[in-house]
Amino acid sequence: MAEQAIGIDVGGTGIKGAPVDLASGELLADRVRIETPKPATPAAVADVVNRVIDQIGDGGPVGLTLPAVIRGNVVRTAANIDPGWIGIDAVELFGTSTGRLVGVVNDADAAGLAEMRFGAGRGTNGVVIMITLGTGIGSALFVGGTLVPNSELGHLPLRDGDAEEWAAESIRESEDLSWKKWAHRLQTYLELVDRLFWPDLIIIGGGVSKKSEKFLPHIDVAARVVPATMLNNAGIVGAALFAPHTGPGASG
């Protein structure tokens, strides 16, 4: 196993990257962040990824996240990026543009892997679900420590639509919900997840996890529910773990 790899987290607003120590999950240098291009076409994103790597300056393999379902290295959905991504072989695209060995993974799966390896899920077997709350709802599902990729639990049917259209953190902001009222929505959503999968542990991620004391006390489901601990580094660290020849594989 390589000792380090570059992790790059491609988000709807920013593309962030850093070299990662794969044994400890620590960043080996400050994060580099460049705004996500508008529109976030494959060519435009690949250009920004190259700029991020140039600023990092280290060699070695690269792992990248995308807010999309990745199956067989091919992008199957496009959430906060341009629809032109659908059908693109992301490993081929970034491998050609960077000239490096590249692995690509769904962003929530990457964050979940980081939490399982180094954070709130470390040492937990059984069924673990990471739920990321932000613009939408992302998820990562683990069974016996093994990732079940592309779970997309934010799209579970709830209240005549997708769950994320009613319970995402962005909805709390746009509808100006109190923390308690939003927690009641989250409770309904987590009850659905709990009934379907009977997880041993649910990890709540996304930027809002830093304010978990405002809403988690209002949550009561059968599974143990804890906040994520990797915070803003989870996507970068998880991406690095998916760099080729460094761990669980390069594709979703």
PABA-752731 format. One record per residue: residue in three letters; residue number from 0; x, y, z of N, C-alpha, C in turn. Coordinates in steps of 0.02 Angstrom, whole numbers, plus 50000, padded with zeros to 5 digits. Example, Ala and Ser with C-alpha at 12.3 -4.5 7.8 and 13.67 -1.06 7.14 Angstrom:
ALA, 0, 50660, 49716, 50390, 50615, 49775, 50390, 50660, 49835, 50390 .
SER, 1, 50642, 49888, 50354, 50684, 49947, 50357, 50645, 50002, 50394 .
//
This chain:
MET, 0, 50042, 49940, 50000, 50000, 50000, 50000, 50044, 50062, 50000 .
ALA, 1, 50027, 50108, 49957, 50062, 50172, 49957, 50050, 50208, 50023 .
GLU, 2, 50099, 50248, 50044, 50093, 50282, 50108, 50049, 50344, 50103 .
GLN, 3, 50045, 50374, 50043, 50003, 50433, 50037, 49973, 50435, 49967 .
ALA, 4, 49919, 50474, 49962, 49887, 50486, 49898, 49854, 50554, 49901 .
ILE, 5, 49837, 50581, 49844, 49801, 50645, 49842, 49726, 50631, 49840 .
GLY, 6, 49690, 50664, 49885, 49618, 50660, 49885, 49588, 50725, 49861 .
ILE, 7, 49541, 50721, 49814, 49508, 50781, 49788, 49432, 50771, 49793 .
ASP, 8, 49399, 50819, 49826, 49328, 50816, 49838, 49293, 50867, 49793 .
VAL, 9, 49257, 50843, 49744, 49223, 50887, 49696, 49152, 50900, 49721 .
GLY, 10, 49139, 50961, 49744, 49073, 50978, 49769, 49037, 51028, 49725 .
GLY, 11, 48976, 51045, 49744, 48936, 51090, 49704, 48961, 51162, 49705 .
THR, 12, 48997, 51181, 49759, 49022, 51250, 49763, 49098, 51254, 49761 .
GLY, 13, 49133, 51202, 49784, 49205, 51204, 49785, 49237, 51137, 49770 .
ILE, 14, 49298, 51140, 49743, 49338, 51079, 49731, 49398, 51084, 49776 .
LYS, 15, 49403, 51037, 49823, 49453, 51039, 49876, 49499, 50979, 49871 .
GLY, 16, 49563, 50989, 49887, 49609, 50933, 49884, 49667, 50941, 49932 .
ALA, 17, 49700, 50885, 49947, 49759, 50884, 49991, 49792, 50816, 49986 .
PRO, 18, 49857, 50812, 50001, 49888, 50746, 50009, 49868, 50716, 50076 .
VAL, 19, 49858, 50650, 50077, 49832, 50616, 50136, 49878, 50560, 50157 .
ASP, 20, 49892, 50555, 50221, 49927, 50498, 50250, 49877, 50442, 50256 .
LEU, 21, 49886, 50388, 50219, 49836, 50335, 50216, 49834, 50292, 50278 .
ALA, 22, 49887, 50294, 50319, 49887, 50255, 50380, 49850, 50289, 50436 .
SER, 23, 49852, 50356, 50438, 49821, 50393, 50493, 49759, 50432, 50473 .
GLY, 24, 49751, 50445, 50408, 49696, 50488, 50385, 49709, 50562, 50394 .
GLU, 25, 49770, 50579, 50412, 49788, 50650, 50422, 49805, 50683, 50355 .
LEU, 26, 49787, 50746, 50348, 49809, 50785, 50290, 49883, 50803, 50300 .
LEU, 27, 49922, 50796, 50248, 49993, 50809, 50252, 50011, 50881, 50233 .
ALA, 28, 49961, 50920, 50213, 49971, 50991, 50196, 49902, 51024, 50200 .
ASP, 29, 49903, 51091, 50200, 49839, 51128, 50201, 49798, 51111, 50139 .
ARG, 30, 49733, 51113, 50148, 49688, 51101, 50091, 49694, 51157, 50040 .
VAL, 31, 49688, 51137, 49976, 49683, 51184, 49921, 49610, 51185, 49899 .
ARG, 32, 49582, 51245, 49891, 49511, 51249, 49870, 49504, 51300, 49814 .
ILE, 33, 49470, 51278, 49761, 49453, 51322, 49705, 49379, 51314, 49692 .
GLU, 34, 49346, 51369, 49677, 49273, 51366, 49666, 49257, 51321, 49607 .
THR, 35, 49202, 51285, 49614, 49178, 51241, 49561, 49155, 51285, 49502 .
PRO, 36, 49176, 51268, 49441, 49157, 51310, 49383, 49082, 51307, 49369 .
LYS, 37, 49057, 51359, 49339, 48987, 51362, 49318, 48985, 51376, 49243 .
PRO, 38, 48957, 51330, 49203, 48930, 51265, 49223, 48986, 51215, 49237 .
ALA, 39, 48970, 51165, 49278, 49020, 51116, 49299, 49023, 51058, 49248 .
THR, 40, 49043, 51074, 49187, 49049, 51024, 49135, 49109, 50979, 49148 .
PRO, 41, 49113, 50921, 49118, 49171, 50878, 49128, 49237, 50913, 49113 .
ALA, 42, 49241, 50948, 49056, 49304, 50981, 49037, 49322, 51036, 49087 .
ALA, 43, 49272, 51075, 49110, 49286, 51129, 49156, 49308, 51103, 49224 .
VAL, 44, 49276, 51050, 49249, 49295, 51021, 49313, 49365, 50990, 49308 .
ALA, 45, 49379, 50956, 49253, 49445, 50925, 49245, 49499, 50979, 49246 .
ASP, 46, 49485, 51037, 49217, 49534, 51092, 49217, 49547, 51116, 49288 .
VAL, 47, 49494, 51125, 49328, 49503, 51147, 49397, 49539, 51094, 49439 .
VAL, 48, 49523, 51031, 49428, 49558, 50976, 49463, 49633, 50980, 49449 .
ASN, 49, 49652, 50993, 49386, 49723, 51000, 49370, 49755, 51058, 49407 .
ARG, 50, 49718, 51113, 49413, 49744, 51171, 49450, 49753, 51155, 49524 .
VAL, 51, 49707, 51118, 49552, 49713, 51098, 49623, 49774, 51054, 49632 .
ILE, 52, 49783, 51005, 49587, 49841, 50960, 49592, 49906, 50998, 49584 .
ASP, 53, 49907, 51046, 49538, 49967, 51087, 49528, 49985, 51124, 49592 .
GLN, 54, 49935, 51149, 49627, 49948, 51186, 49689, 49971, 51139, 49745 .
ILE, 55, 49945, 51078, 49745, 49967, 51030, 49796, 50039, 51010, 49783 .
GLY, 56, 50055, 50997, 49719, 50124, 50988, 49699, 50154, 50919, 49712 .
ASP, 57, 50118, 50874, 49744, 50146, 50808, 49758, 50130, 50760, 49700 .
GLY, 58, 50172, 50709, 49694, 50158, 50656, 49646, 50114, 50603, 49677 .
GLY, 59, 50106, 50549, 49641, 50068, 50494, 49669, 49998, 50489, 49641 .
PRO, 60, 49963, 50436, 49659, 49896, 50423, 49632, 49846, 50473, 49661 .
VAL, 61, 49789, 50479, 49626, 49737, 50527, 49645, 49671, 50491, 49652 .
GLY, 62, 49634, 50507, 49705, 49565, 50485, 49712, 49520, 50546, 49711 .
LEU, 63, 49464, 50542, 49675, 49418, 50598, 49670, 49347, 50576, 49688 .
THR, 64, 49310, 50622, 49719, 49239, 50612, 49729, 49200, 50651, 49677 .
LEU, 65, 49141, 50626, 49662, 49092, 50662, 49622, 49024, 50655, 49654 .
PRO, 66, 48982, 50707, 49652, 48914, 50701, 49679, 48870, 50664, 49629 .
ALA, 67, 48884, 50600, 49621, 48851, 50560, 49569, 48857, 50486, 49585 .
VAL, 68, 48812, 50447, 49557, 48820, 50374, 49558, 48875, 50356, 49508 .
ILE, 69, 48924, 50318, 49532, 48979, 50295, 49489, 48976, 50219, 49485 .
ARG, 70, 48965, 50193, 49426, 48962, 50120, 49417, 49008, 50100, 49360 .
GLY, 71, 49056, 50057, 49375, 49104, 50037, 49323, 49142, 50097, 49296 .
ASN, 72, 49158, 50145, 49340, 49194, 50206, 49324, 49153, 50257, 49284 .
VAL, 73, 49091, 50239, 49266, 49049, 50283, 49225, 48999, 50320, 49269 .
VAL, 74, 48991, 50385, 49255, 48944, 50427, 49292, 48873, 50412, 49269 .
ARG, 75, 48830, 50395, 49317, 48761, 50376, 49300, 48710, 50429, 49319 .
THR, 76, 48726, 50474, 49365, 48681, 50528, 49384, 48721, 50592, 49390 .
ALA, 77, 48686, 50650, 49393, 48720, 50714, 49401, 48678, 50758, 49446 .
ALA, 78, 48701, 50766, 49509, 48662, 50805, 49558, 48680, 50879, 49554 .
ASN, 79, 48739, 50898, 49579, 48759, 50968, 49579, 48812, 50983, 49527 .
ILE, 80, 48815, 50942, 49475, 48860, 50953, 49419, 48819, 50950, 49354 .
ASP, 81, 48850, 50966, 49300, 48816, 50972, 49236, 48789, 50904, 49212 .
PRO, 82, 48729, 50903, 49182, 48701, 50840, 49156, 48745, 50807, 49104 .
GLY, 83, 48791, 50846, 49074, 48836, 50818, 49024, 48883, 50765, 49052 .
TRP, 84, 48885, 50757, 49119, 48926, 50705, 49150, 48898, 50635, 49138 .
ILE, 85, 48834, 50630, 49130, 48803, 50564, 49127, 48829, 50525, 49066 .
GLY, 86, 48854, 50466, 49079, 48883, 50424, 49027, 48959, 50432, 49019 .
ILE, 87, 48989, 50480, 49055, 49061, 50493, 49049, 49100, 50442, 49091 .
ASP, 88, 49153, 50414, 49063, 49199, 50372, 49101, 49245, 50419, 49139 .
ALA, 89, 49231, 50430, 49203, 49267, 50481, 49242, 49340, 50462, 49253 .
VAL, 90, 49354, 50398, 49261, 49424, 50376, 49270, 49465, 50392, 49208 .
GLU, 91, 49436, 50378, 49150, 49470, 50393, 49087, 49480, 50469, 49079 .
LEU, 92, 49428, 50508, 49094, 49431, 50581, 49087, 49487, 50610, 49131 .
PHE, 93, 49485, 50594, 49195, 49534, 50624, 49241, 49604, 50593, 49232 .
GLY, 94, 49606, 50529, 49213, 49671, 50498, 49201, 49707, 50531, 49142 .
THR, 95, 49668, 50546, 49090, 49697, 50579, 49031, 49717, 50651, 49047 .
SER, 96, 49674, 50687, 49083, 49687, 50758, 49096, 49744, 50768, 49146 .
THR, 97, 49752, 50722, 49194, 49803, 50731, 49246, 49868, 50693, 49230 .
GLY, 98, 49863, 50642, 49188, 49921, 50600, 49174, 49941, 50557, 49233 .
ARG, 99, 49893, 50543, 49278, 49907, 50503, 49338, 49859, 50445, 49343 .
LEU, 100, 49875, 50398, 49387, 49827, 50346, 49406, 49772, 50378, 49447 .
VAL, 101, 49709, 50364, 49429, 49653, 50398, 49458, 49599, 50348, 49478 .
GLY, 102, 49566, 50360, 49535, 49506, 50324, 49555, 49451, 50374, 49568 .
VAL, 103, 49389, 50356, 49553, 49332, 50401, 49563, 49278, 50365, 49602 .
VAL, 104, 49247, 50402, 49649, 49197, 50372, 49693, 49143, 50422, 49709 .
ASN, 105, 49084, 50398, 49724, 49029, 50441, 49747, 49050, 50478, 49810 .
ASP, 106, 49031, 50542, 49816, 49055, 50583, 49871, 49033, 50558, 49940 .
ALA, 107, 48971, 50536, 49947, 48948, 50511, 50012, 48983, 50446, 50030 .
ASP, 108, 48995, 50403, 49980, 49031, 50341, 49993, 49102, 50356, 50019 .
ALA, 109, 49134, 50407, 49990, 49201, 50426, 50012, 49200, 50450, 50084 .
ALA, 110, 49153, 50494, 50100, 49148, 50520, 50168, 49134, 50464, 50217 .
GLY, 111, 49091, 50418, 50197, 49076, 50361, 50240, 49136, 50317, 50253 .
LEU, 112, 49175, 50305, 50201, 49235, 50263, 50210, 49284, 50296, 50258 .
ALA, 113, 49292, 50362, 50252, 49336, 50397, 50298, 49312, 50390, 50370 .
GLU, 114, 49247, 50396, 50381, 49220, 50389, 50449, 49228, 50318, 50475 .
MET, 115, 49221, 50268, 50431, 49229, 50198, 50452, 49301, 50182, 50468 .
ARG, 116, 49347, 50210, 50430, 49418, 50195, 50439, 49449, 50234, 50497 .
PHE, 117, 49431, 50298, 50503, 49465, 50341, 50550, 49420, 50379, 50599 .
GLY, 118, 49354, 50377, 50588, 49310, 50421, 50626, 49258, 50385, 50669 .
ALA, 119, 49196, 50408, 50664, 49143, 50386, 50710, 49124, 50313, 50702 .
GLY, 120, 49139, 50283, 50644, 49121, 50213, 50632, 49177, 50164, 50645 .
ARG, 121, 49235, 50189, 50666, 49294, 50146, 50673, 49280, 50090, 50723 .
GLY, 122, 49294, 50029, 50702, 49286, 49971, 50746, 49215, 49944, 50750 .
THR, 123, 49168, 49974, 50713, 49098, 49952, 50715, 49084, 49902, 50659 .
ASN, 124, 49061, 49843, 50677, 49041, 49794, 50626, 48965, 49797, 50617 .
GLY, 125, 48938, 49746, 50587, 48866, 49748, 50575, 48848, 49796, 50519 .
VAL, 126, 48790, 49826, 50524, 48765, 49872, 50473, 48774, 49944, 50498 .
VAL, 127, 48810, 49983, 50459, 48821, 50054, 50476, 48800, 50096, 50416 .
ILE, 128, 48763, 50149, 50430, 48741, 50195, 50378, 48765, 50265, 50394 .
MET, 129, 48799, 50296, 50347, 48818, 50366, 50352, 48768, 50407, 50312 .
ILE, 130, 48740, 50458, 50344, 48693, 50503, 50311, 48724, 50572, 50309 .
THR, 131, 48734, 50600, 50249, 48763, 50667, 50244, 48707, 50716, 50228 .
LEU, 132, 48701, 50768, 50269, 48648, 50817, 50263, 48677, 50883, 50237 .
GLY, 133, 48652, 50905, 50180, 48677, 50967, 50150, 48626, 50992, 50100 .
THR, 134, 48649, 51007, 50039, 48604, 51028, 49986, 48551, 50974, 49974 .
GLY, 135, 48573, 50912, 49976, 48528, 50855, 49973, 48543, 50809, 50032 .
ILE, 136, 48527, 50745, 50024, 48544, 50695, 50074, 48584, 50640, 50039 .
GLY, 137, 48645, 50630, 50060, 48687, 50576, 50034, 48690, 50519, 50083 .
SER, 138, 48713, 50462, 50061, 48717, 50405, 50106, 48773, 50358, 50087 .
ALA, 139, 48798, 50322, 50136, 48847, 50269, 50125, 48827, 50211, 50170 .
LEU, 140, 48822, 50152, 50141, 48799, 50092, 50176, 48857, 50042, 50182 .
PHE, 141, 48868, 50018, 50243, 48921, 49969, 50256, 48893, 49908, 50291 .
VAL, 142, 48914, 49850, 50268, 48893, 49787, 50299, 48957, 49750, 50317 .
GLY, 143, 48968, 49739, 50382, 49029, 49706, 50404, 49092, 49744, 50383 .
GLY, 144, 49087, 49809, 50380, 49144, 49850, 50361, 49154, 49858, 50286 .
THR, 145, 49113, 49824, 50246, 49120, 49828, 50172, 49068, 49876, 50144 .
LEU, 146, 49091, 49920, 50101, 49046, 49969, 50070, 49000, 49937, 50019 .
VAL, 147, 48936, 49954, 50024, 48887, 49938, 49972, 48877, 50003, 49932 .
PRO, 148, 48907, 50010, 49874, 48912, 50076, 49843, 48846, 50103, 49815 .
ASN, 149, 48844, 50170, 49810, 48789, 50205, 49775, 48720, 50192, 49805 .
SER, 150, 48715, 50195, 49872, 48652, 50178, 49904, 48597, 50231, 49893 .
GLU, 151, 48615, 50295, 49887, 48567, 50347, 49868, 48503, 50347, 49912 .
LEU, 152, 48512, 50344, 49978, 48453, 50340, 50022, 48418, 50408, 50030 .
GLY, 153, 48448, 50461, 50004, 48414, 50525, 50004, 48355, 50526, 49957 .
HIS, 154, 48351, 50476, 49913, 48296, 50473, 49864, 48242, 50424, 49885 .
LEU, 155, 48244, 50401, 49948, 48189, 50360, 49972, 48124, 50401, 49969 .
PRO, 156, 48068, 50369, 49950, 48005, 50406, 49947, 47982, 50428, 50016 .
LEU, 157, 47965, 50492, 50023, 47942, 50518, 50087, 47900, 50581, 50074 .
ARG, 158, 47841, 50584, 50103, 47798, 50643, 50096, 47786, 50662, 50023 .
ASP, 159, 47768, 50612, 49982, 47750, 50623, 49912, 47809, 50648, 49869 .
GLY, 160, 47870, 50633, 49889, 47928, 50652, 49850, 47990, 50618, 49877 .
ASP, 161, 48048, 50642, 49855, 48111, 50616, 49882, 48121, 50643, 49952 .
ALA, 162, 48151, 50601, 49995, 48163, 50622, 50064, 48203, 50687, 50068 .
GLU, 163, 48252, 50694, 50024, 48295, 50753, 50028, 48258, 50818, 50011 .
GLU, 164, 48202, 50812, 49976, 48163, 50872, 49959, 48123, 50898, 50019 .
TRP, 165, 48123, 50859, 50073, 48084, 50877, 50133, 48127, 50883, 50195 .
ALA, 166, 48184, 50846, 50196, 48222, 50842, 50258, 48295, 50861, 50252 .
ALA, 167, 48318, 50883, 50194, 48388, 50903, 50188, 48402, 50966, 50229 .
GLU, 168, 48465, 50977, 50244, 48484, 51036, 50283, 48468, 51100, 50245 .
SER, 169, 48474, 51098, 50179, 48458, 51157, 50138, 48384, 51176, 50146 .
ILE, 170, 48341, 51126, 50158, 48269, 51140, 50167, 48258, 51176, 50234 .
ARG, 171, 48296, 51156, 50285, 48292, 51191, 50349, 48306, 51265, 50340 .
GLU, 172, 48357, 51279, 50299, 48375, 51349, 50287, 48324, 51386, 50244 .
SER, 173, 48304, 51354, 50189, 48260, 51389, 50142, 48190, 51400, 50171 .
GLU, 174, 48167, 51354, 50214, 48101, 51362, 50246, 48106, 51394, 50314 .
ASP, 175, 48166, 51412, 50334, 48178, 51445, 50399, 48148, 51406, 50457 .
LEU, 176, 48161, 51340, 50456, 48135, 51297, 50509, 48178, 51303, 50572 .
SER, 177, 48146, 51298, 50629, 48184, 51295, 50691, 48221, 51228, 50693 .
TRP, 178, 48272, 51225, 50734, 48309, 51161, 50740, 48263, 51105, 50762 .
LYS, 179, 48216, 51120, 50808, 48172, 51068, 50833, 48124, 51044, 50779 .
LYS, 180, 48096, 51091, 50740, 48050, 51071, 50686, 48087, 51030, 50633 .
TRP, 181, 48148, 51052, 50617, 48186, 51013, 50568, 48204, 50944, 50595 .
ALA, 182, 48220, 50941, 50660, 48236, 50877, 50691, 48177, 50828, 50686 .
HIS, 183, 48115, 50854, 50691, 48057, 50811, 50684, 48054, 50781, 50613 .
ARG, 184, 48071, 50821, 50563, 48074, 50794, 50494, 48129, 50742, 50488 .
LEU, 185, 48186, 50757, 50517, 48242, 50710, 50515, 48225, 50646, 50551 .
GLN, 186, 48189, 50652, 50606, 48166, 50593, 50643, 48123, 50548, 50598 .
THR, 187, 48076, 50578, 50562, 48033, 50539, 50517, 48075, 50503, 50464 .
TYR, 188, 48123, 50539, 50436, 48167, 50509, 50385, 48209, 50452, 50414 .
LEU, 189, 48239, 50464, 50472, 48283, 50413, 50502, 48243, 50352, 50526 .
GLU, 190, 48180, 50363, 50546, 48136, 50306, 50563, 48127, 50261, 50501 .
LEU, 191, 48119, 50292, 50443, 48111, 50254, 50381, 48175, 50214, 50366 .
VAL, 192, 48232, 50247, 50370, 48296, 50213, 50359, 48305, 50156, 50408 .
ASP, 193, 48287, 50168, 50471, 48295, 50119, 50524, 48251, 50058, 50512 .
ARG, 194, 48189, 50069, 50490, 48143, 50013, 50477, 48165, 49972, 50418 .
LEU, 195, 48196, 50004, 50368, 48216, 49968, 50307, 48279, 49927, 50316 .
PHE, 196, 48327, 49954, 50355, 48394, 49923, 50357, 48414, 49897, 50426 .
TRP, 197, 48379, 49915, 50478, 48397, 49895, 50546, 48472, 49903, 50559 .
PRO, 198, 48499, 49963, 50549, 48571, 49973, 50560, 48589, 49971, 50634 .
ASP, 199, 48652, 49953, 50646, 48678, 49955, 50715, 48698, 50027, 50733 .
LEU, 200, 48719, 50065, 50682, 48743, 50133, 50693, 48724, 50177, 50634 .
ILE, 201, 48702, 50238, 50648, 48691, 50289, 50597, 48737, 50348, 50614 .
ILE, 202, 48778, 50367, 50565, 48824, 50423, 50573, 48796, 50482, 50534 .
ILE, 203, 48789, 50539, 50566, 48763, 50599, 50534, 48821, 50644, 50513 .
GLY, 204, 48828, 50654, 50447, 48882, 50694, 50421, 48857, 50756, 50385 .
GLY, 205, 48902, 50788, 50349, 48887, 50852, 50318, 48906, 50908, 50365 .
GLY, 206, 48909, 50969, 50339, 48931, 51025, 50379, 48889, 51036, 50442 .
VAL, 207, 48825, 51018, 50439, 48781, 51028, 50496, 48798, 50983, 50555 .
SER, 208, 48839, 50932, 50544, 48858, 50887, 50599, 48897, 50924, 50652 .
LYS, 209, 48926, 50981, 50634, 48962, 51022, 50684, 48914, 51053, 50734 .
LYS, 210, 48850, 51055, 50717, 48799, 51083, 50762, 48751, 51029, 50787 .
SER, 211, 48777, 50969, 50794, 48734, 50911, 50811, 48697, 50920, 50877 .
GLU, 212, 48726, 50959, 50923, 48693, 50968, 50988, 48626, 51005, 50981 .
LYS, 213, 48615, 51038, 50924, 48553, 51075, 50914, 48496, 51031, 50890 .
PHE, 214, 48511, 50972, 50861, 48457, 50931, 50835, 48459, 50858, 50856 .
LEU, 215, 48518, 50830, 50868, 48521, 50758, 50886, 48484, 50742, 50951 .
PRO, 216, 48483, 50787, 51001, 48444, 50770, 51061, 48370, 50758, 51048 .
HIS, 217, 48345, 50782, 50991, 48274, 50773, 50974, 48263, 50709, 50933 .
ILE, 218, 48317, 50673, 50918, 48312, 50612, 50876, 48312, 50550, 50921 .
ASP, 219, 48264, 50505, 50909, 48259, 50444, 50948, 48236, 50387, 50903 .
VAL, 220, 48285, 50348, 50878, 48269, 50288, 50838, 48305, 50229, 50870 .
ALA, 221, 48289, 50169, 50845, 48317, 50109, 50876, 48393, 50106, 50870 .
ALA, 222, 48419, 50128, 50813, 48491, 50127, 50802, 48525, 50181, 50843 .
ARG, 223, 48588, 50170, 50859, 48628, 50223, 50890, 48643, 50275, 50837 .
VAL, 224, 48634, 50339, 50853, 48646, 50394, 50806, 48700, 50439, 50834 .
VAL, 225, 48753, 50450, 50796, 48809, 50492, 50819, 48830, 50540, 50764 .
PRO, 226, 48860, 50597, 50782, 48886, 50643, 50731, 48951, 50617, 50702 .
ALA, 227, 48964, 50636, 50640, 49028, 50620, 50608, 49084, 50658, 50644 .
THR, 228, 49144, 50633, 50639, 49201, 50666, 50672, 49253, 50692, 50623 .
MET, 229, 49250, 50670, 50560, 49300, 50692, 50511, 49284, 50760, 50482 .
LEU, 230, 49221, 50781, 50487, 49198, 50847, 50465, 49220, 50862, 50394 .
ASN, 231, 49250, 50921, 50382, 49264, 50944, 50314, 49318, 50903, 50279 .
ASN, 232, 49354, 50862, 50316, 49408, 50823, 50285, 49383, 50755, 50260 .
ALA, 233, 49322, 50736, 50276, 49299, 50668, 50261, 49302, 50652, 50186 .
GLY, 234, 49279, 50698, 50144, 49278, 50685, 50072, 49348, 50678, 50044 .
ILE, 235, 49394, 50721, 50065, 49463, 50718, 50041, 49496, 50653, 50063 .
VAL, 236, 49489, 50636, 50126, 49521, 50575, 50152, 49491, 50513, 50119 .
GLY, 237, 49425, 50511, 50113, 49393, 50454, 50080, 49413, 50447, 50008 .
ALA, 238, 49418, 50504, 49973, 49440, 50503, 49903, 49509, 50473, 49898 .
ALA, 239, 49555, 50494, 49942, 49623, 50468, 49940, 49625, 50392, 49950 .
LEU, 240, 49580, 50367, 49991, 49577, 50295, 50003, 49556, 50256, 49941 .
PHE, 241, 49524, 50291, 49894, 49503, 50259, 49832, 49552, 50269, 49774 .
ALA, 242, 49608, 50302, 49788, 49659, 50308, 49737, 49684, 50238, 49720 .
PRO, 243, 49701, 50224, 49658, 49722, 50157, 49637, 49779, 50130, 49679 .
HIS, 244, 49775, 50065, 49694, 49827, 50029, 49730, 49834, 50052, 49802 .
THR, 245, 49781, 50084, 49829, 49787, 50107, 49899, 49734, 50078, 49944 .
GLY, 246, 49688, 50037, 49918, 49638, 50014, 49965, 49581, 49978, 49931 .
PRO, 247, 49518, 50003, 49942, 49460, 49963, 49923, 49444, 49963, 49850 .
GLY, 248, 49482, 49996, 49809, 49468, 49995, 49737, 49452, 50064, 49711 .
ALA, 249, 49454, 50070, 49646, 49449, 50136, 49616, 49379, 50150, 49591 .
SER, 250, 49337, 50101, 49584, 49271, 50114, 49556, 49217, 50098, 49607 .
GLY, 251, 49157, 50127, 49593, 49103, 50117, 49638, 49067, 50052, 49625 .
//
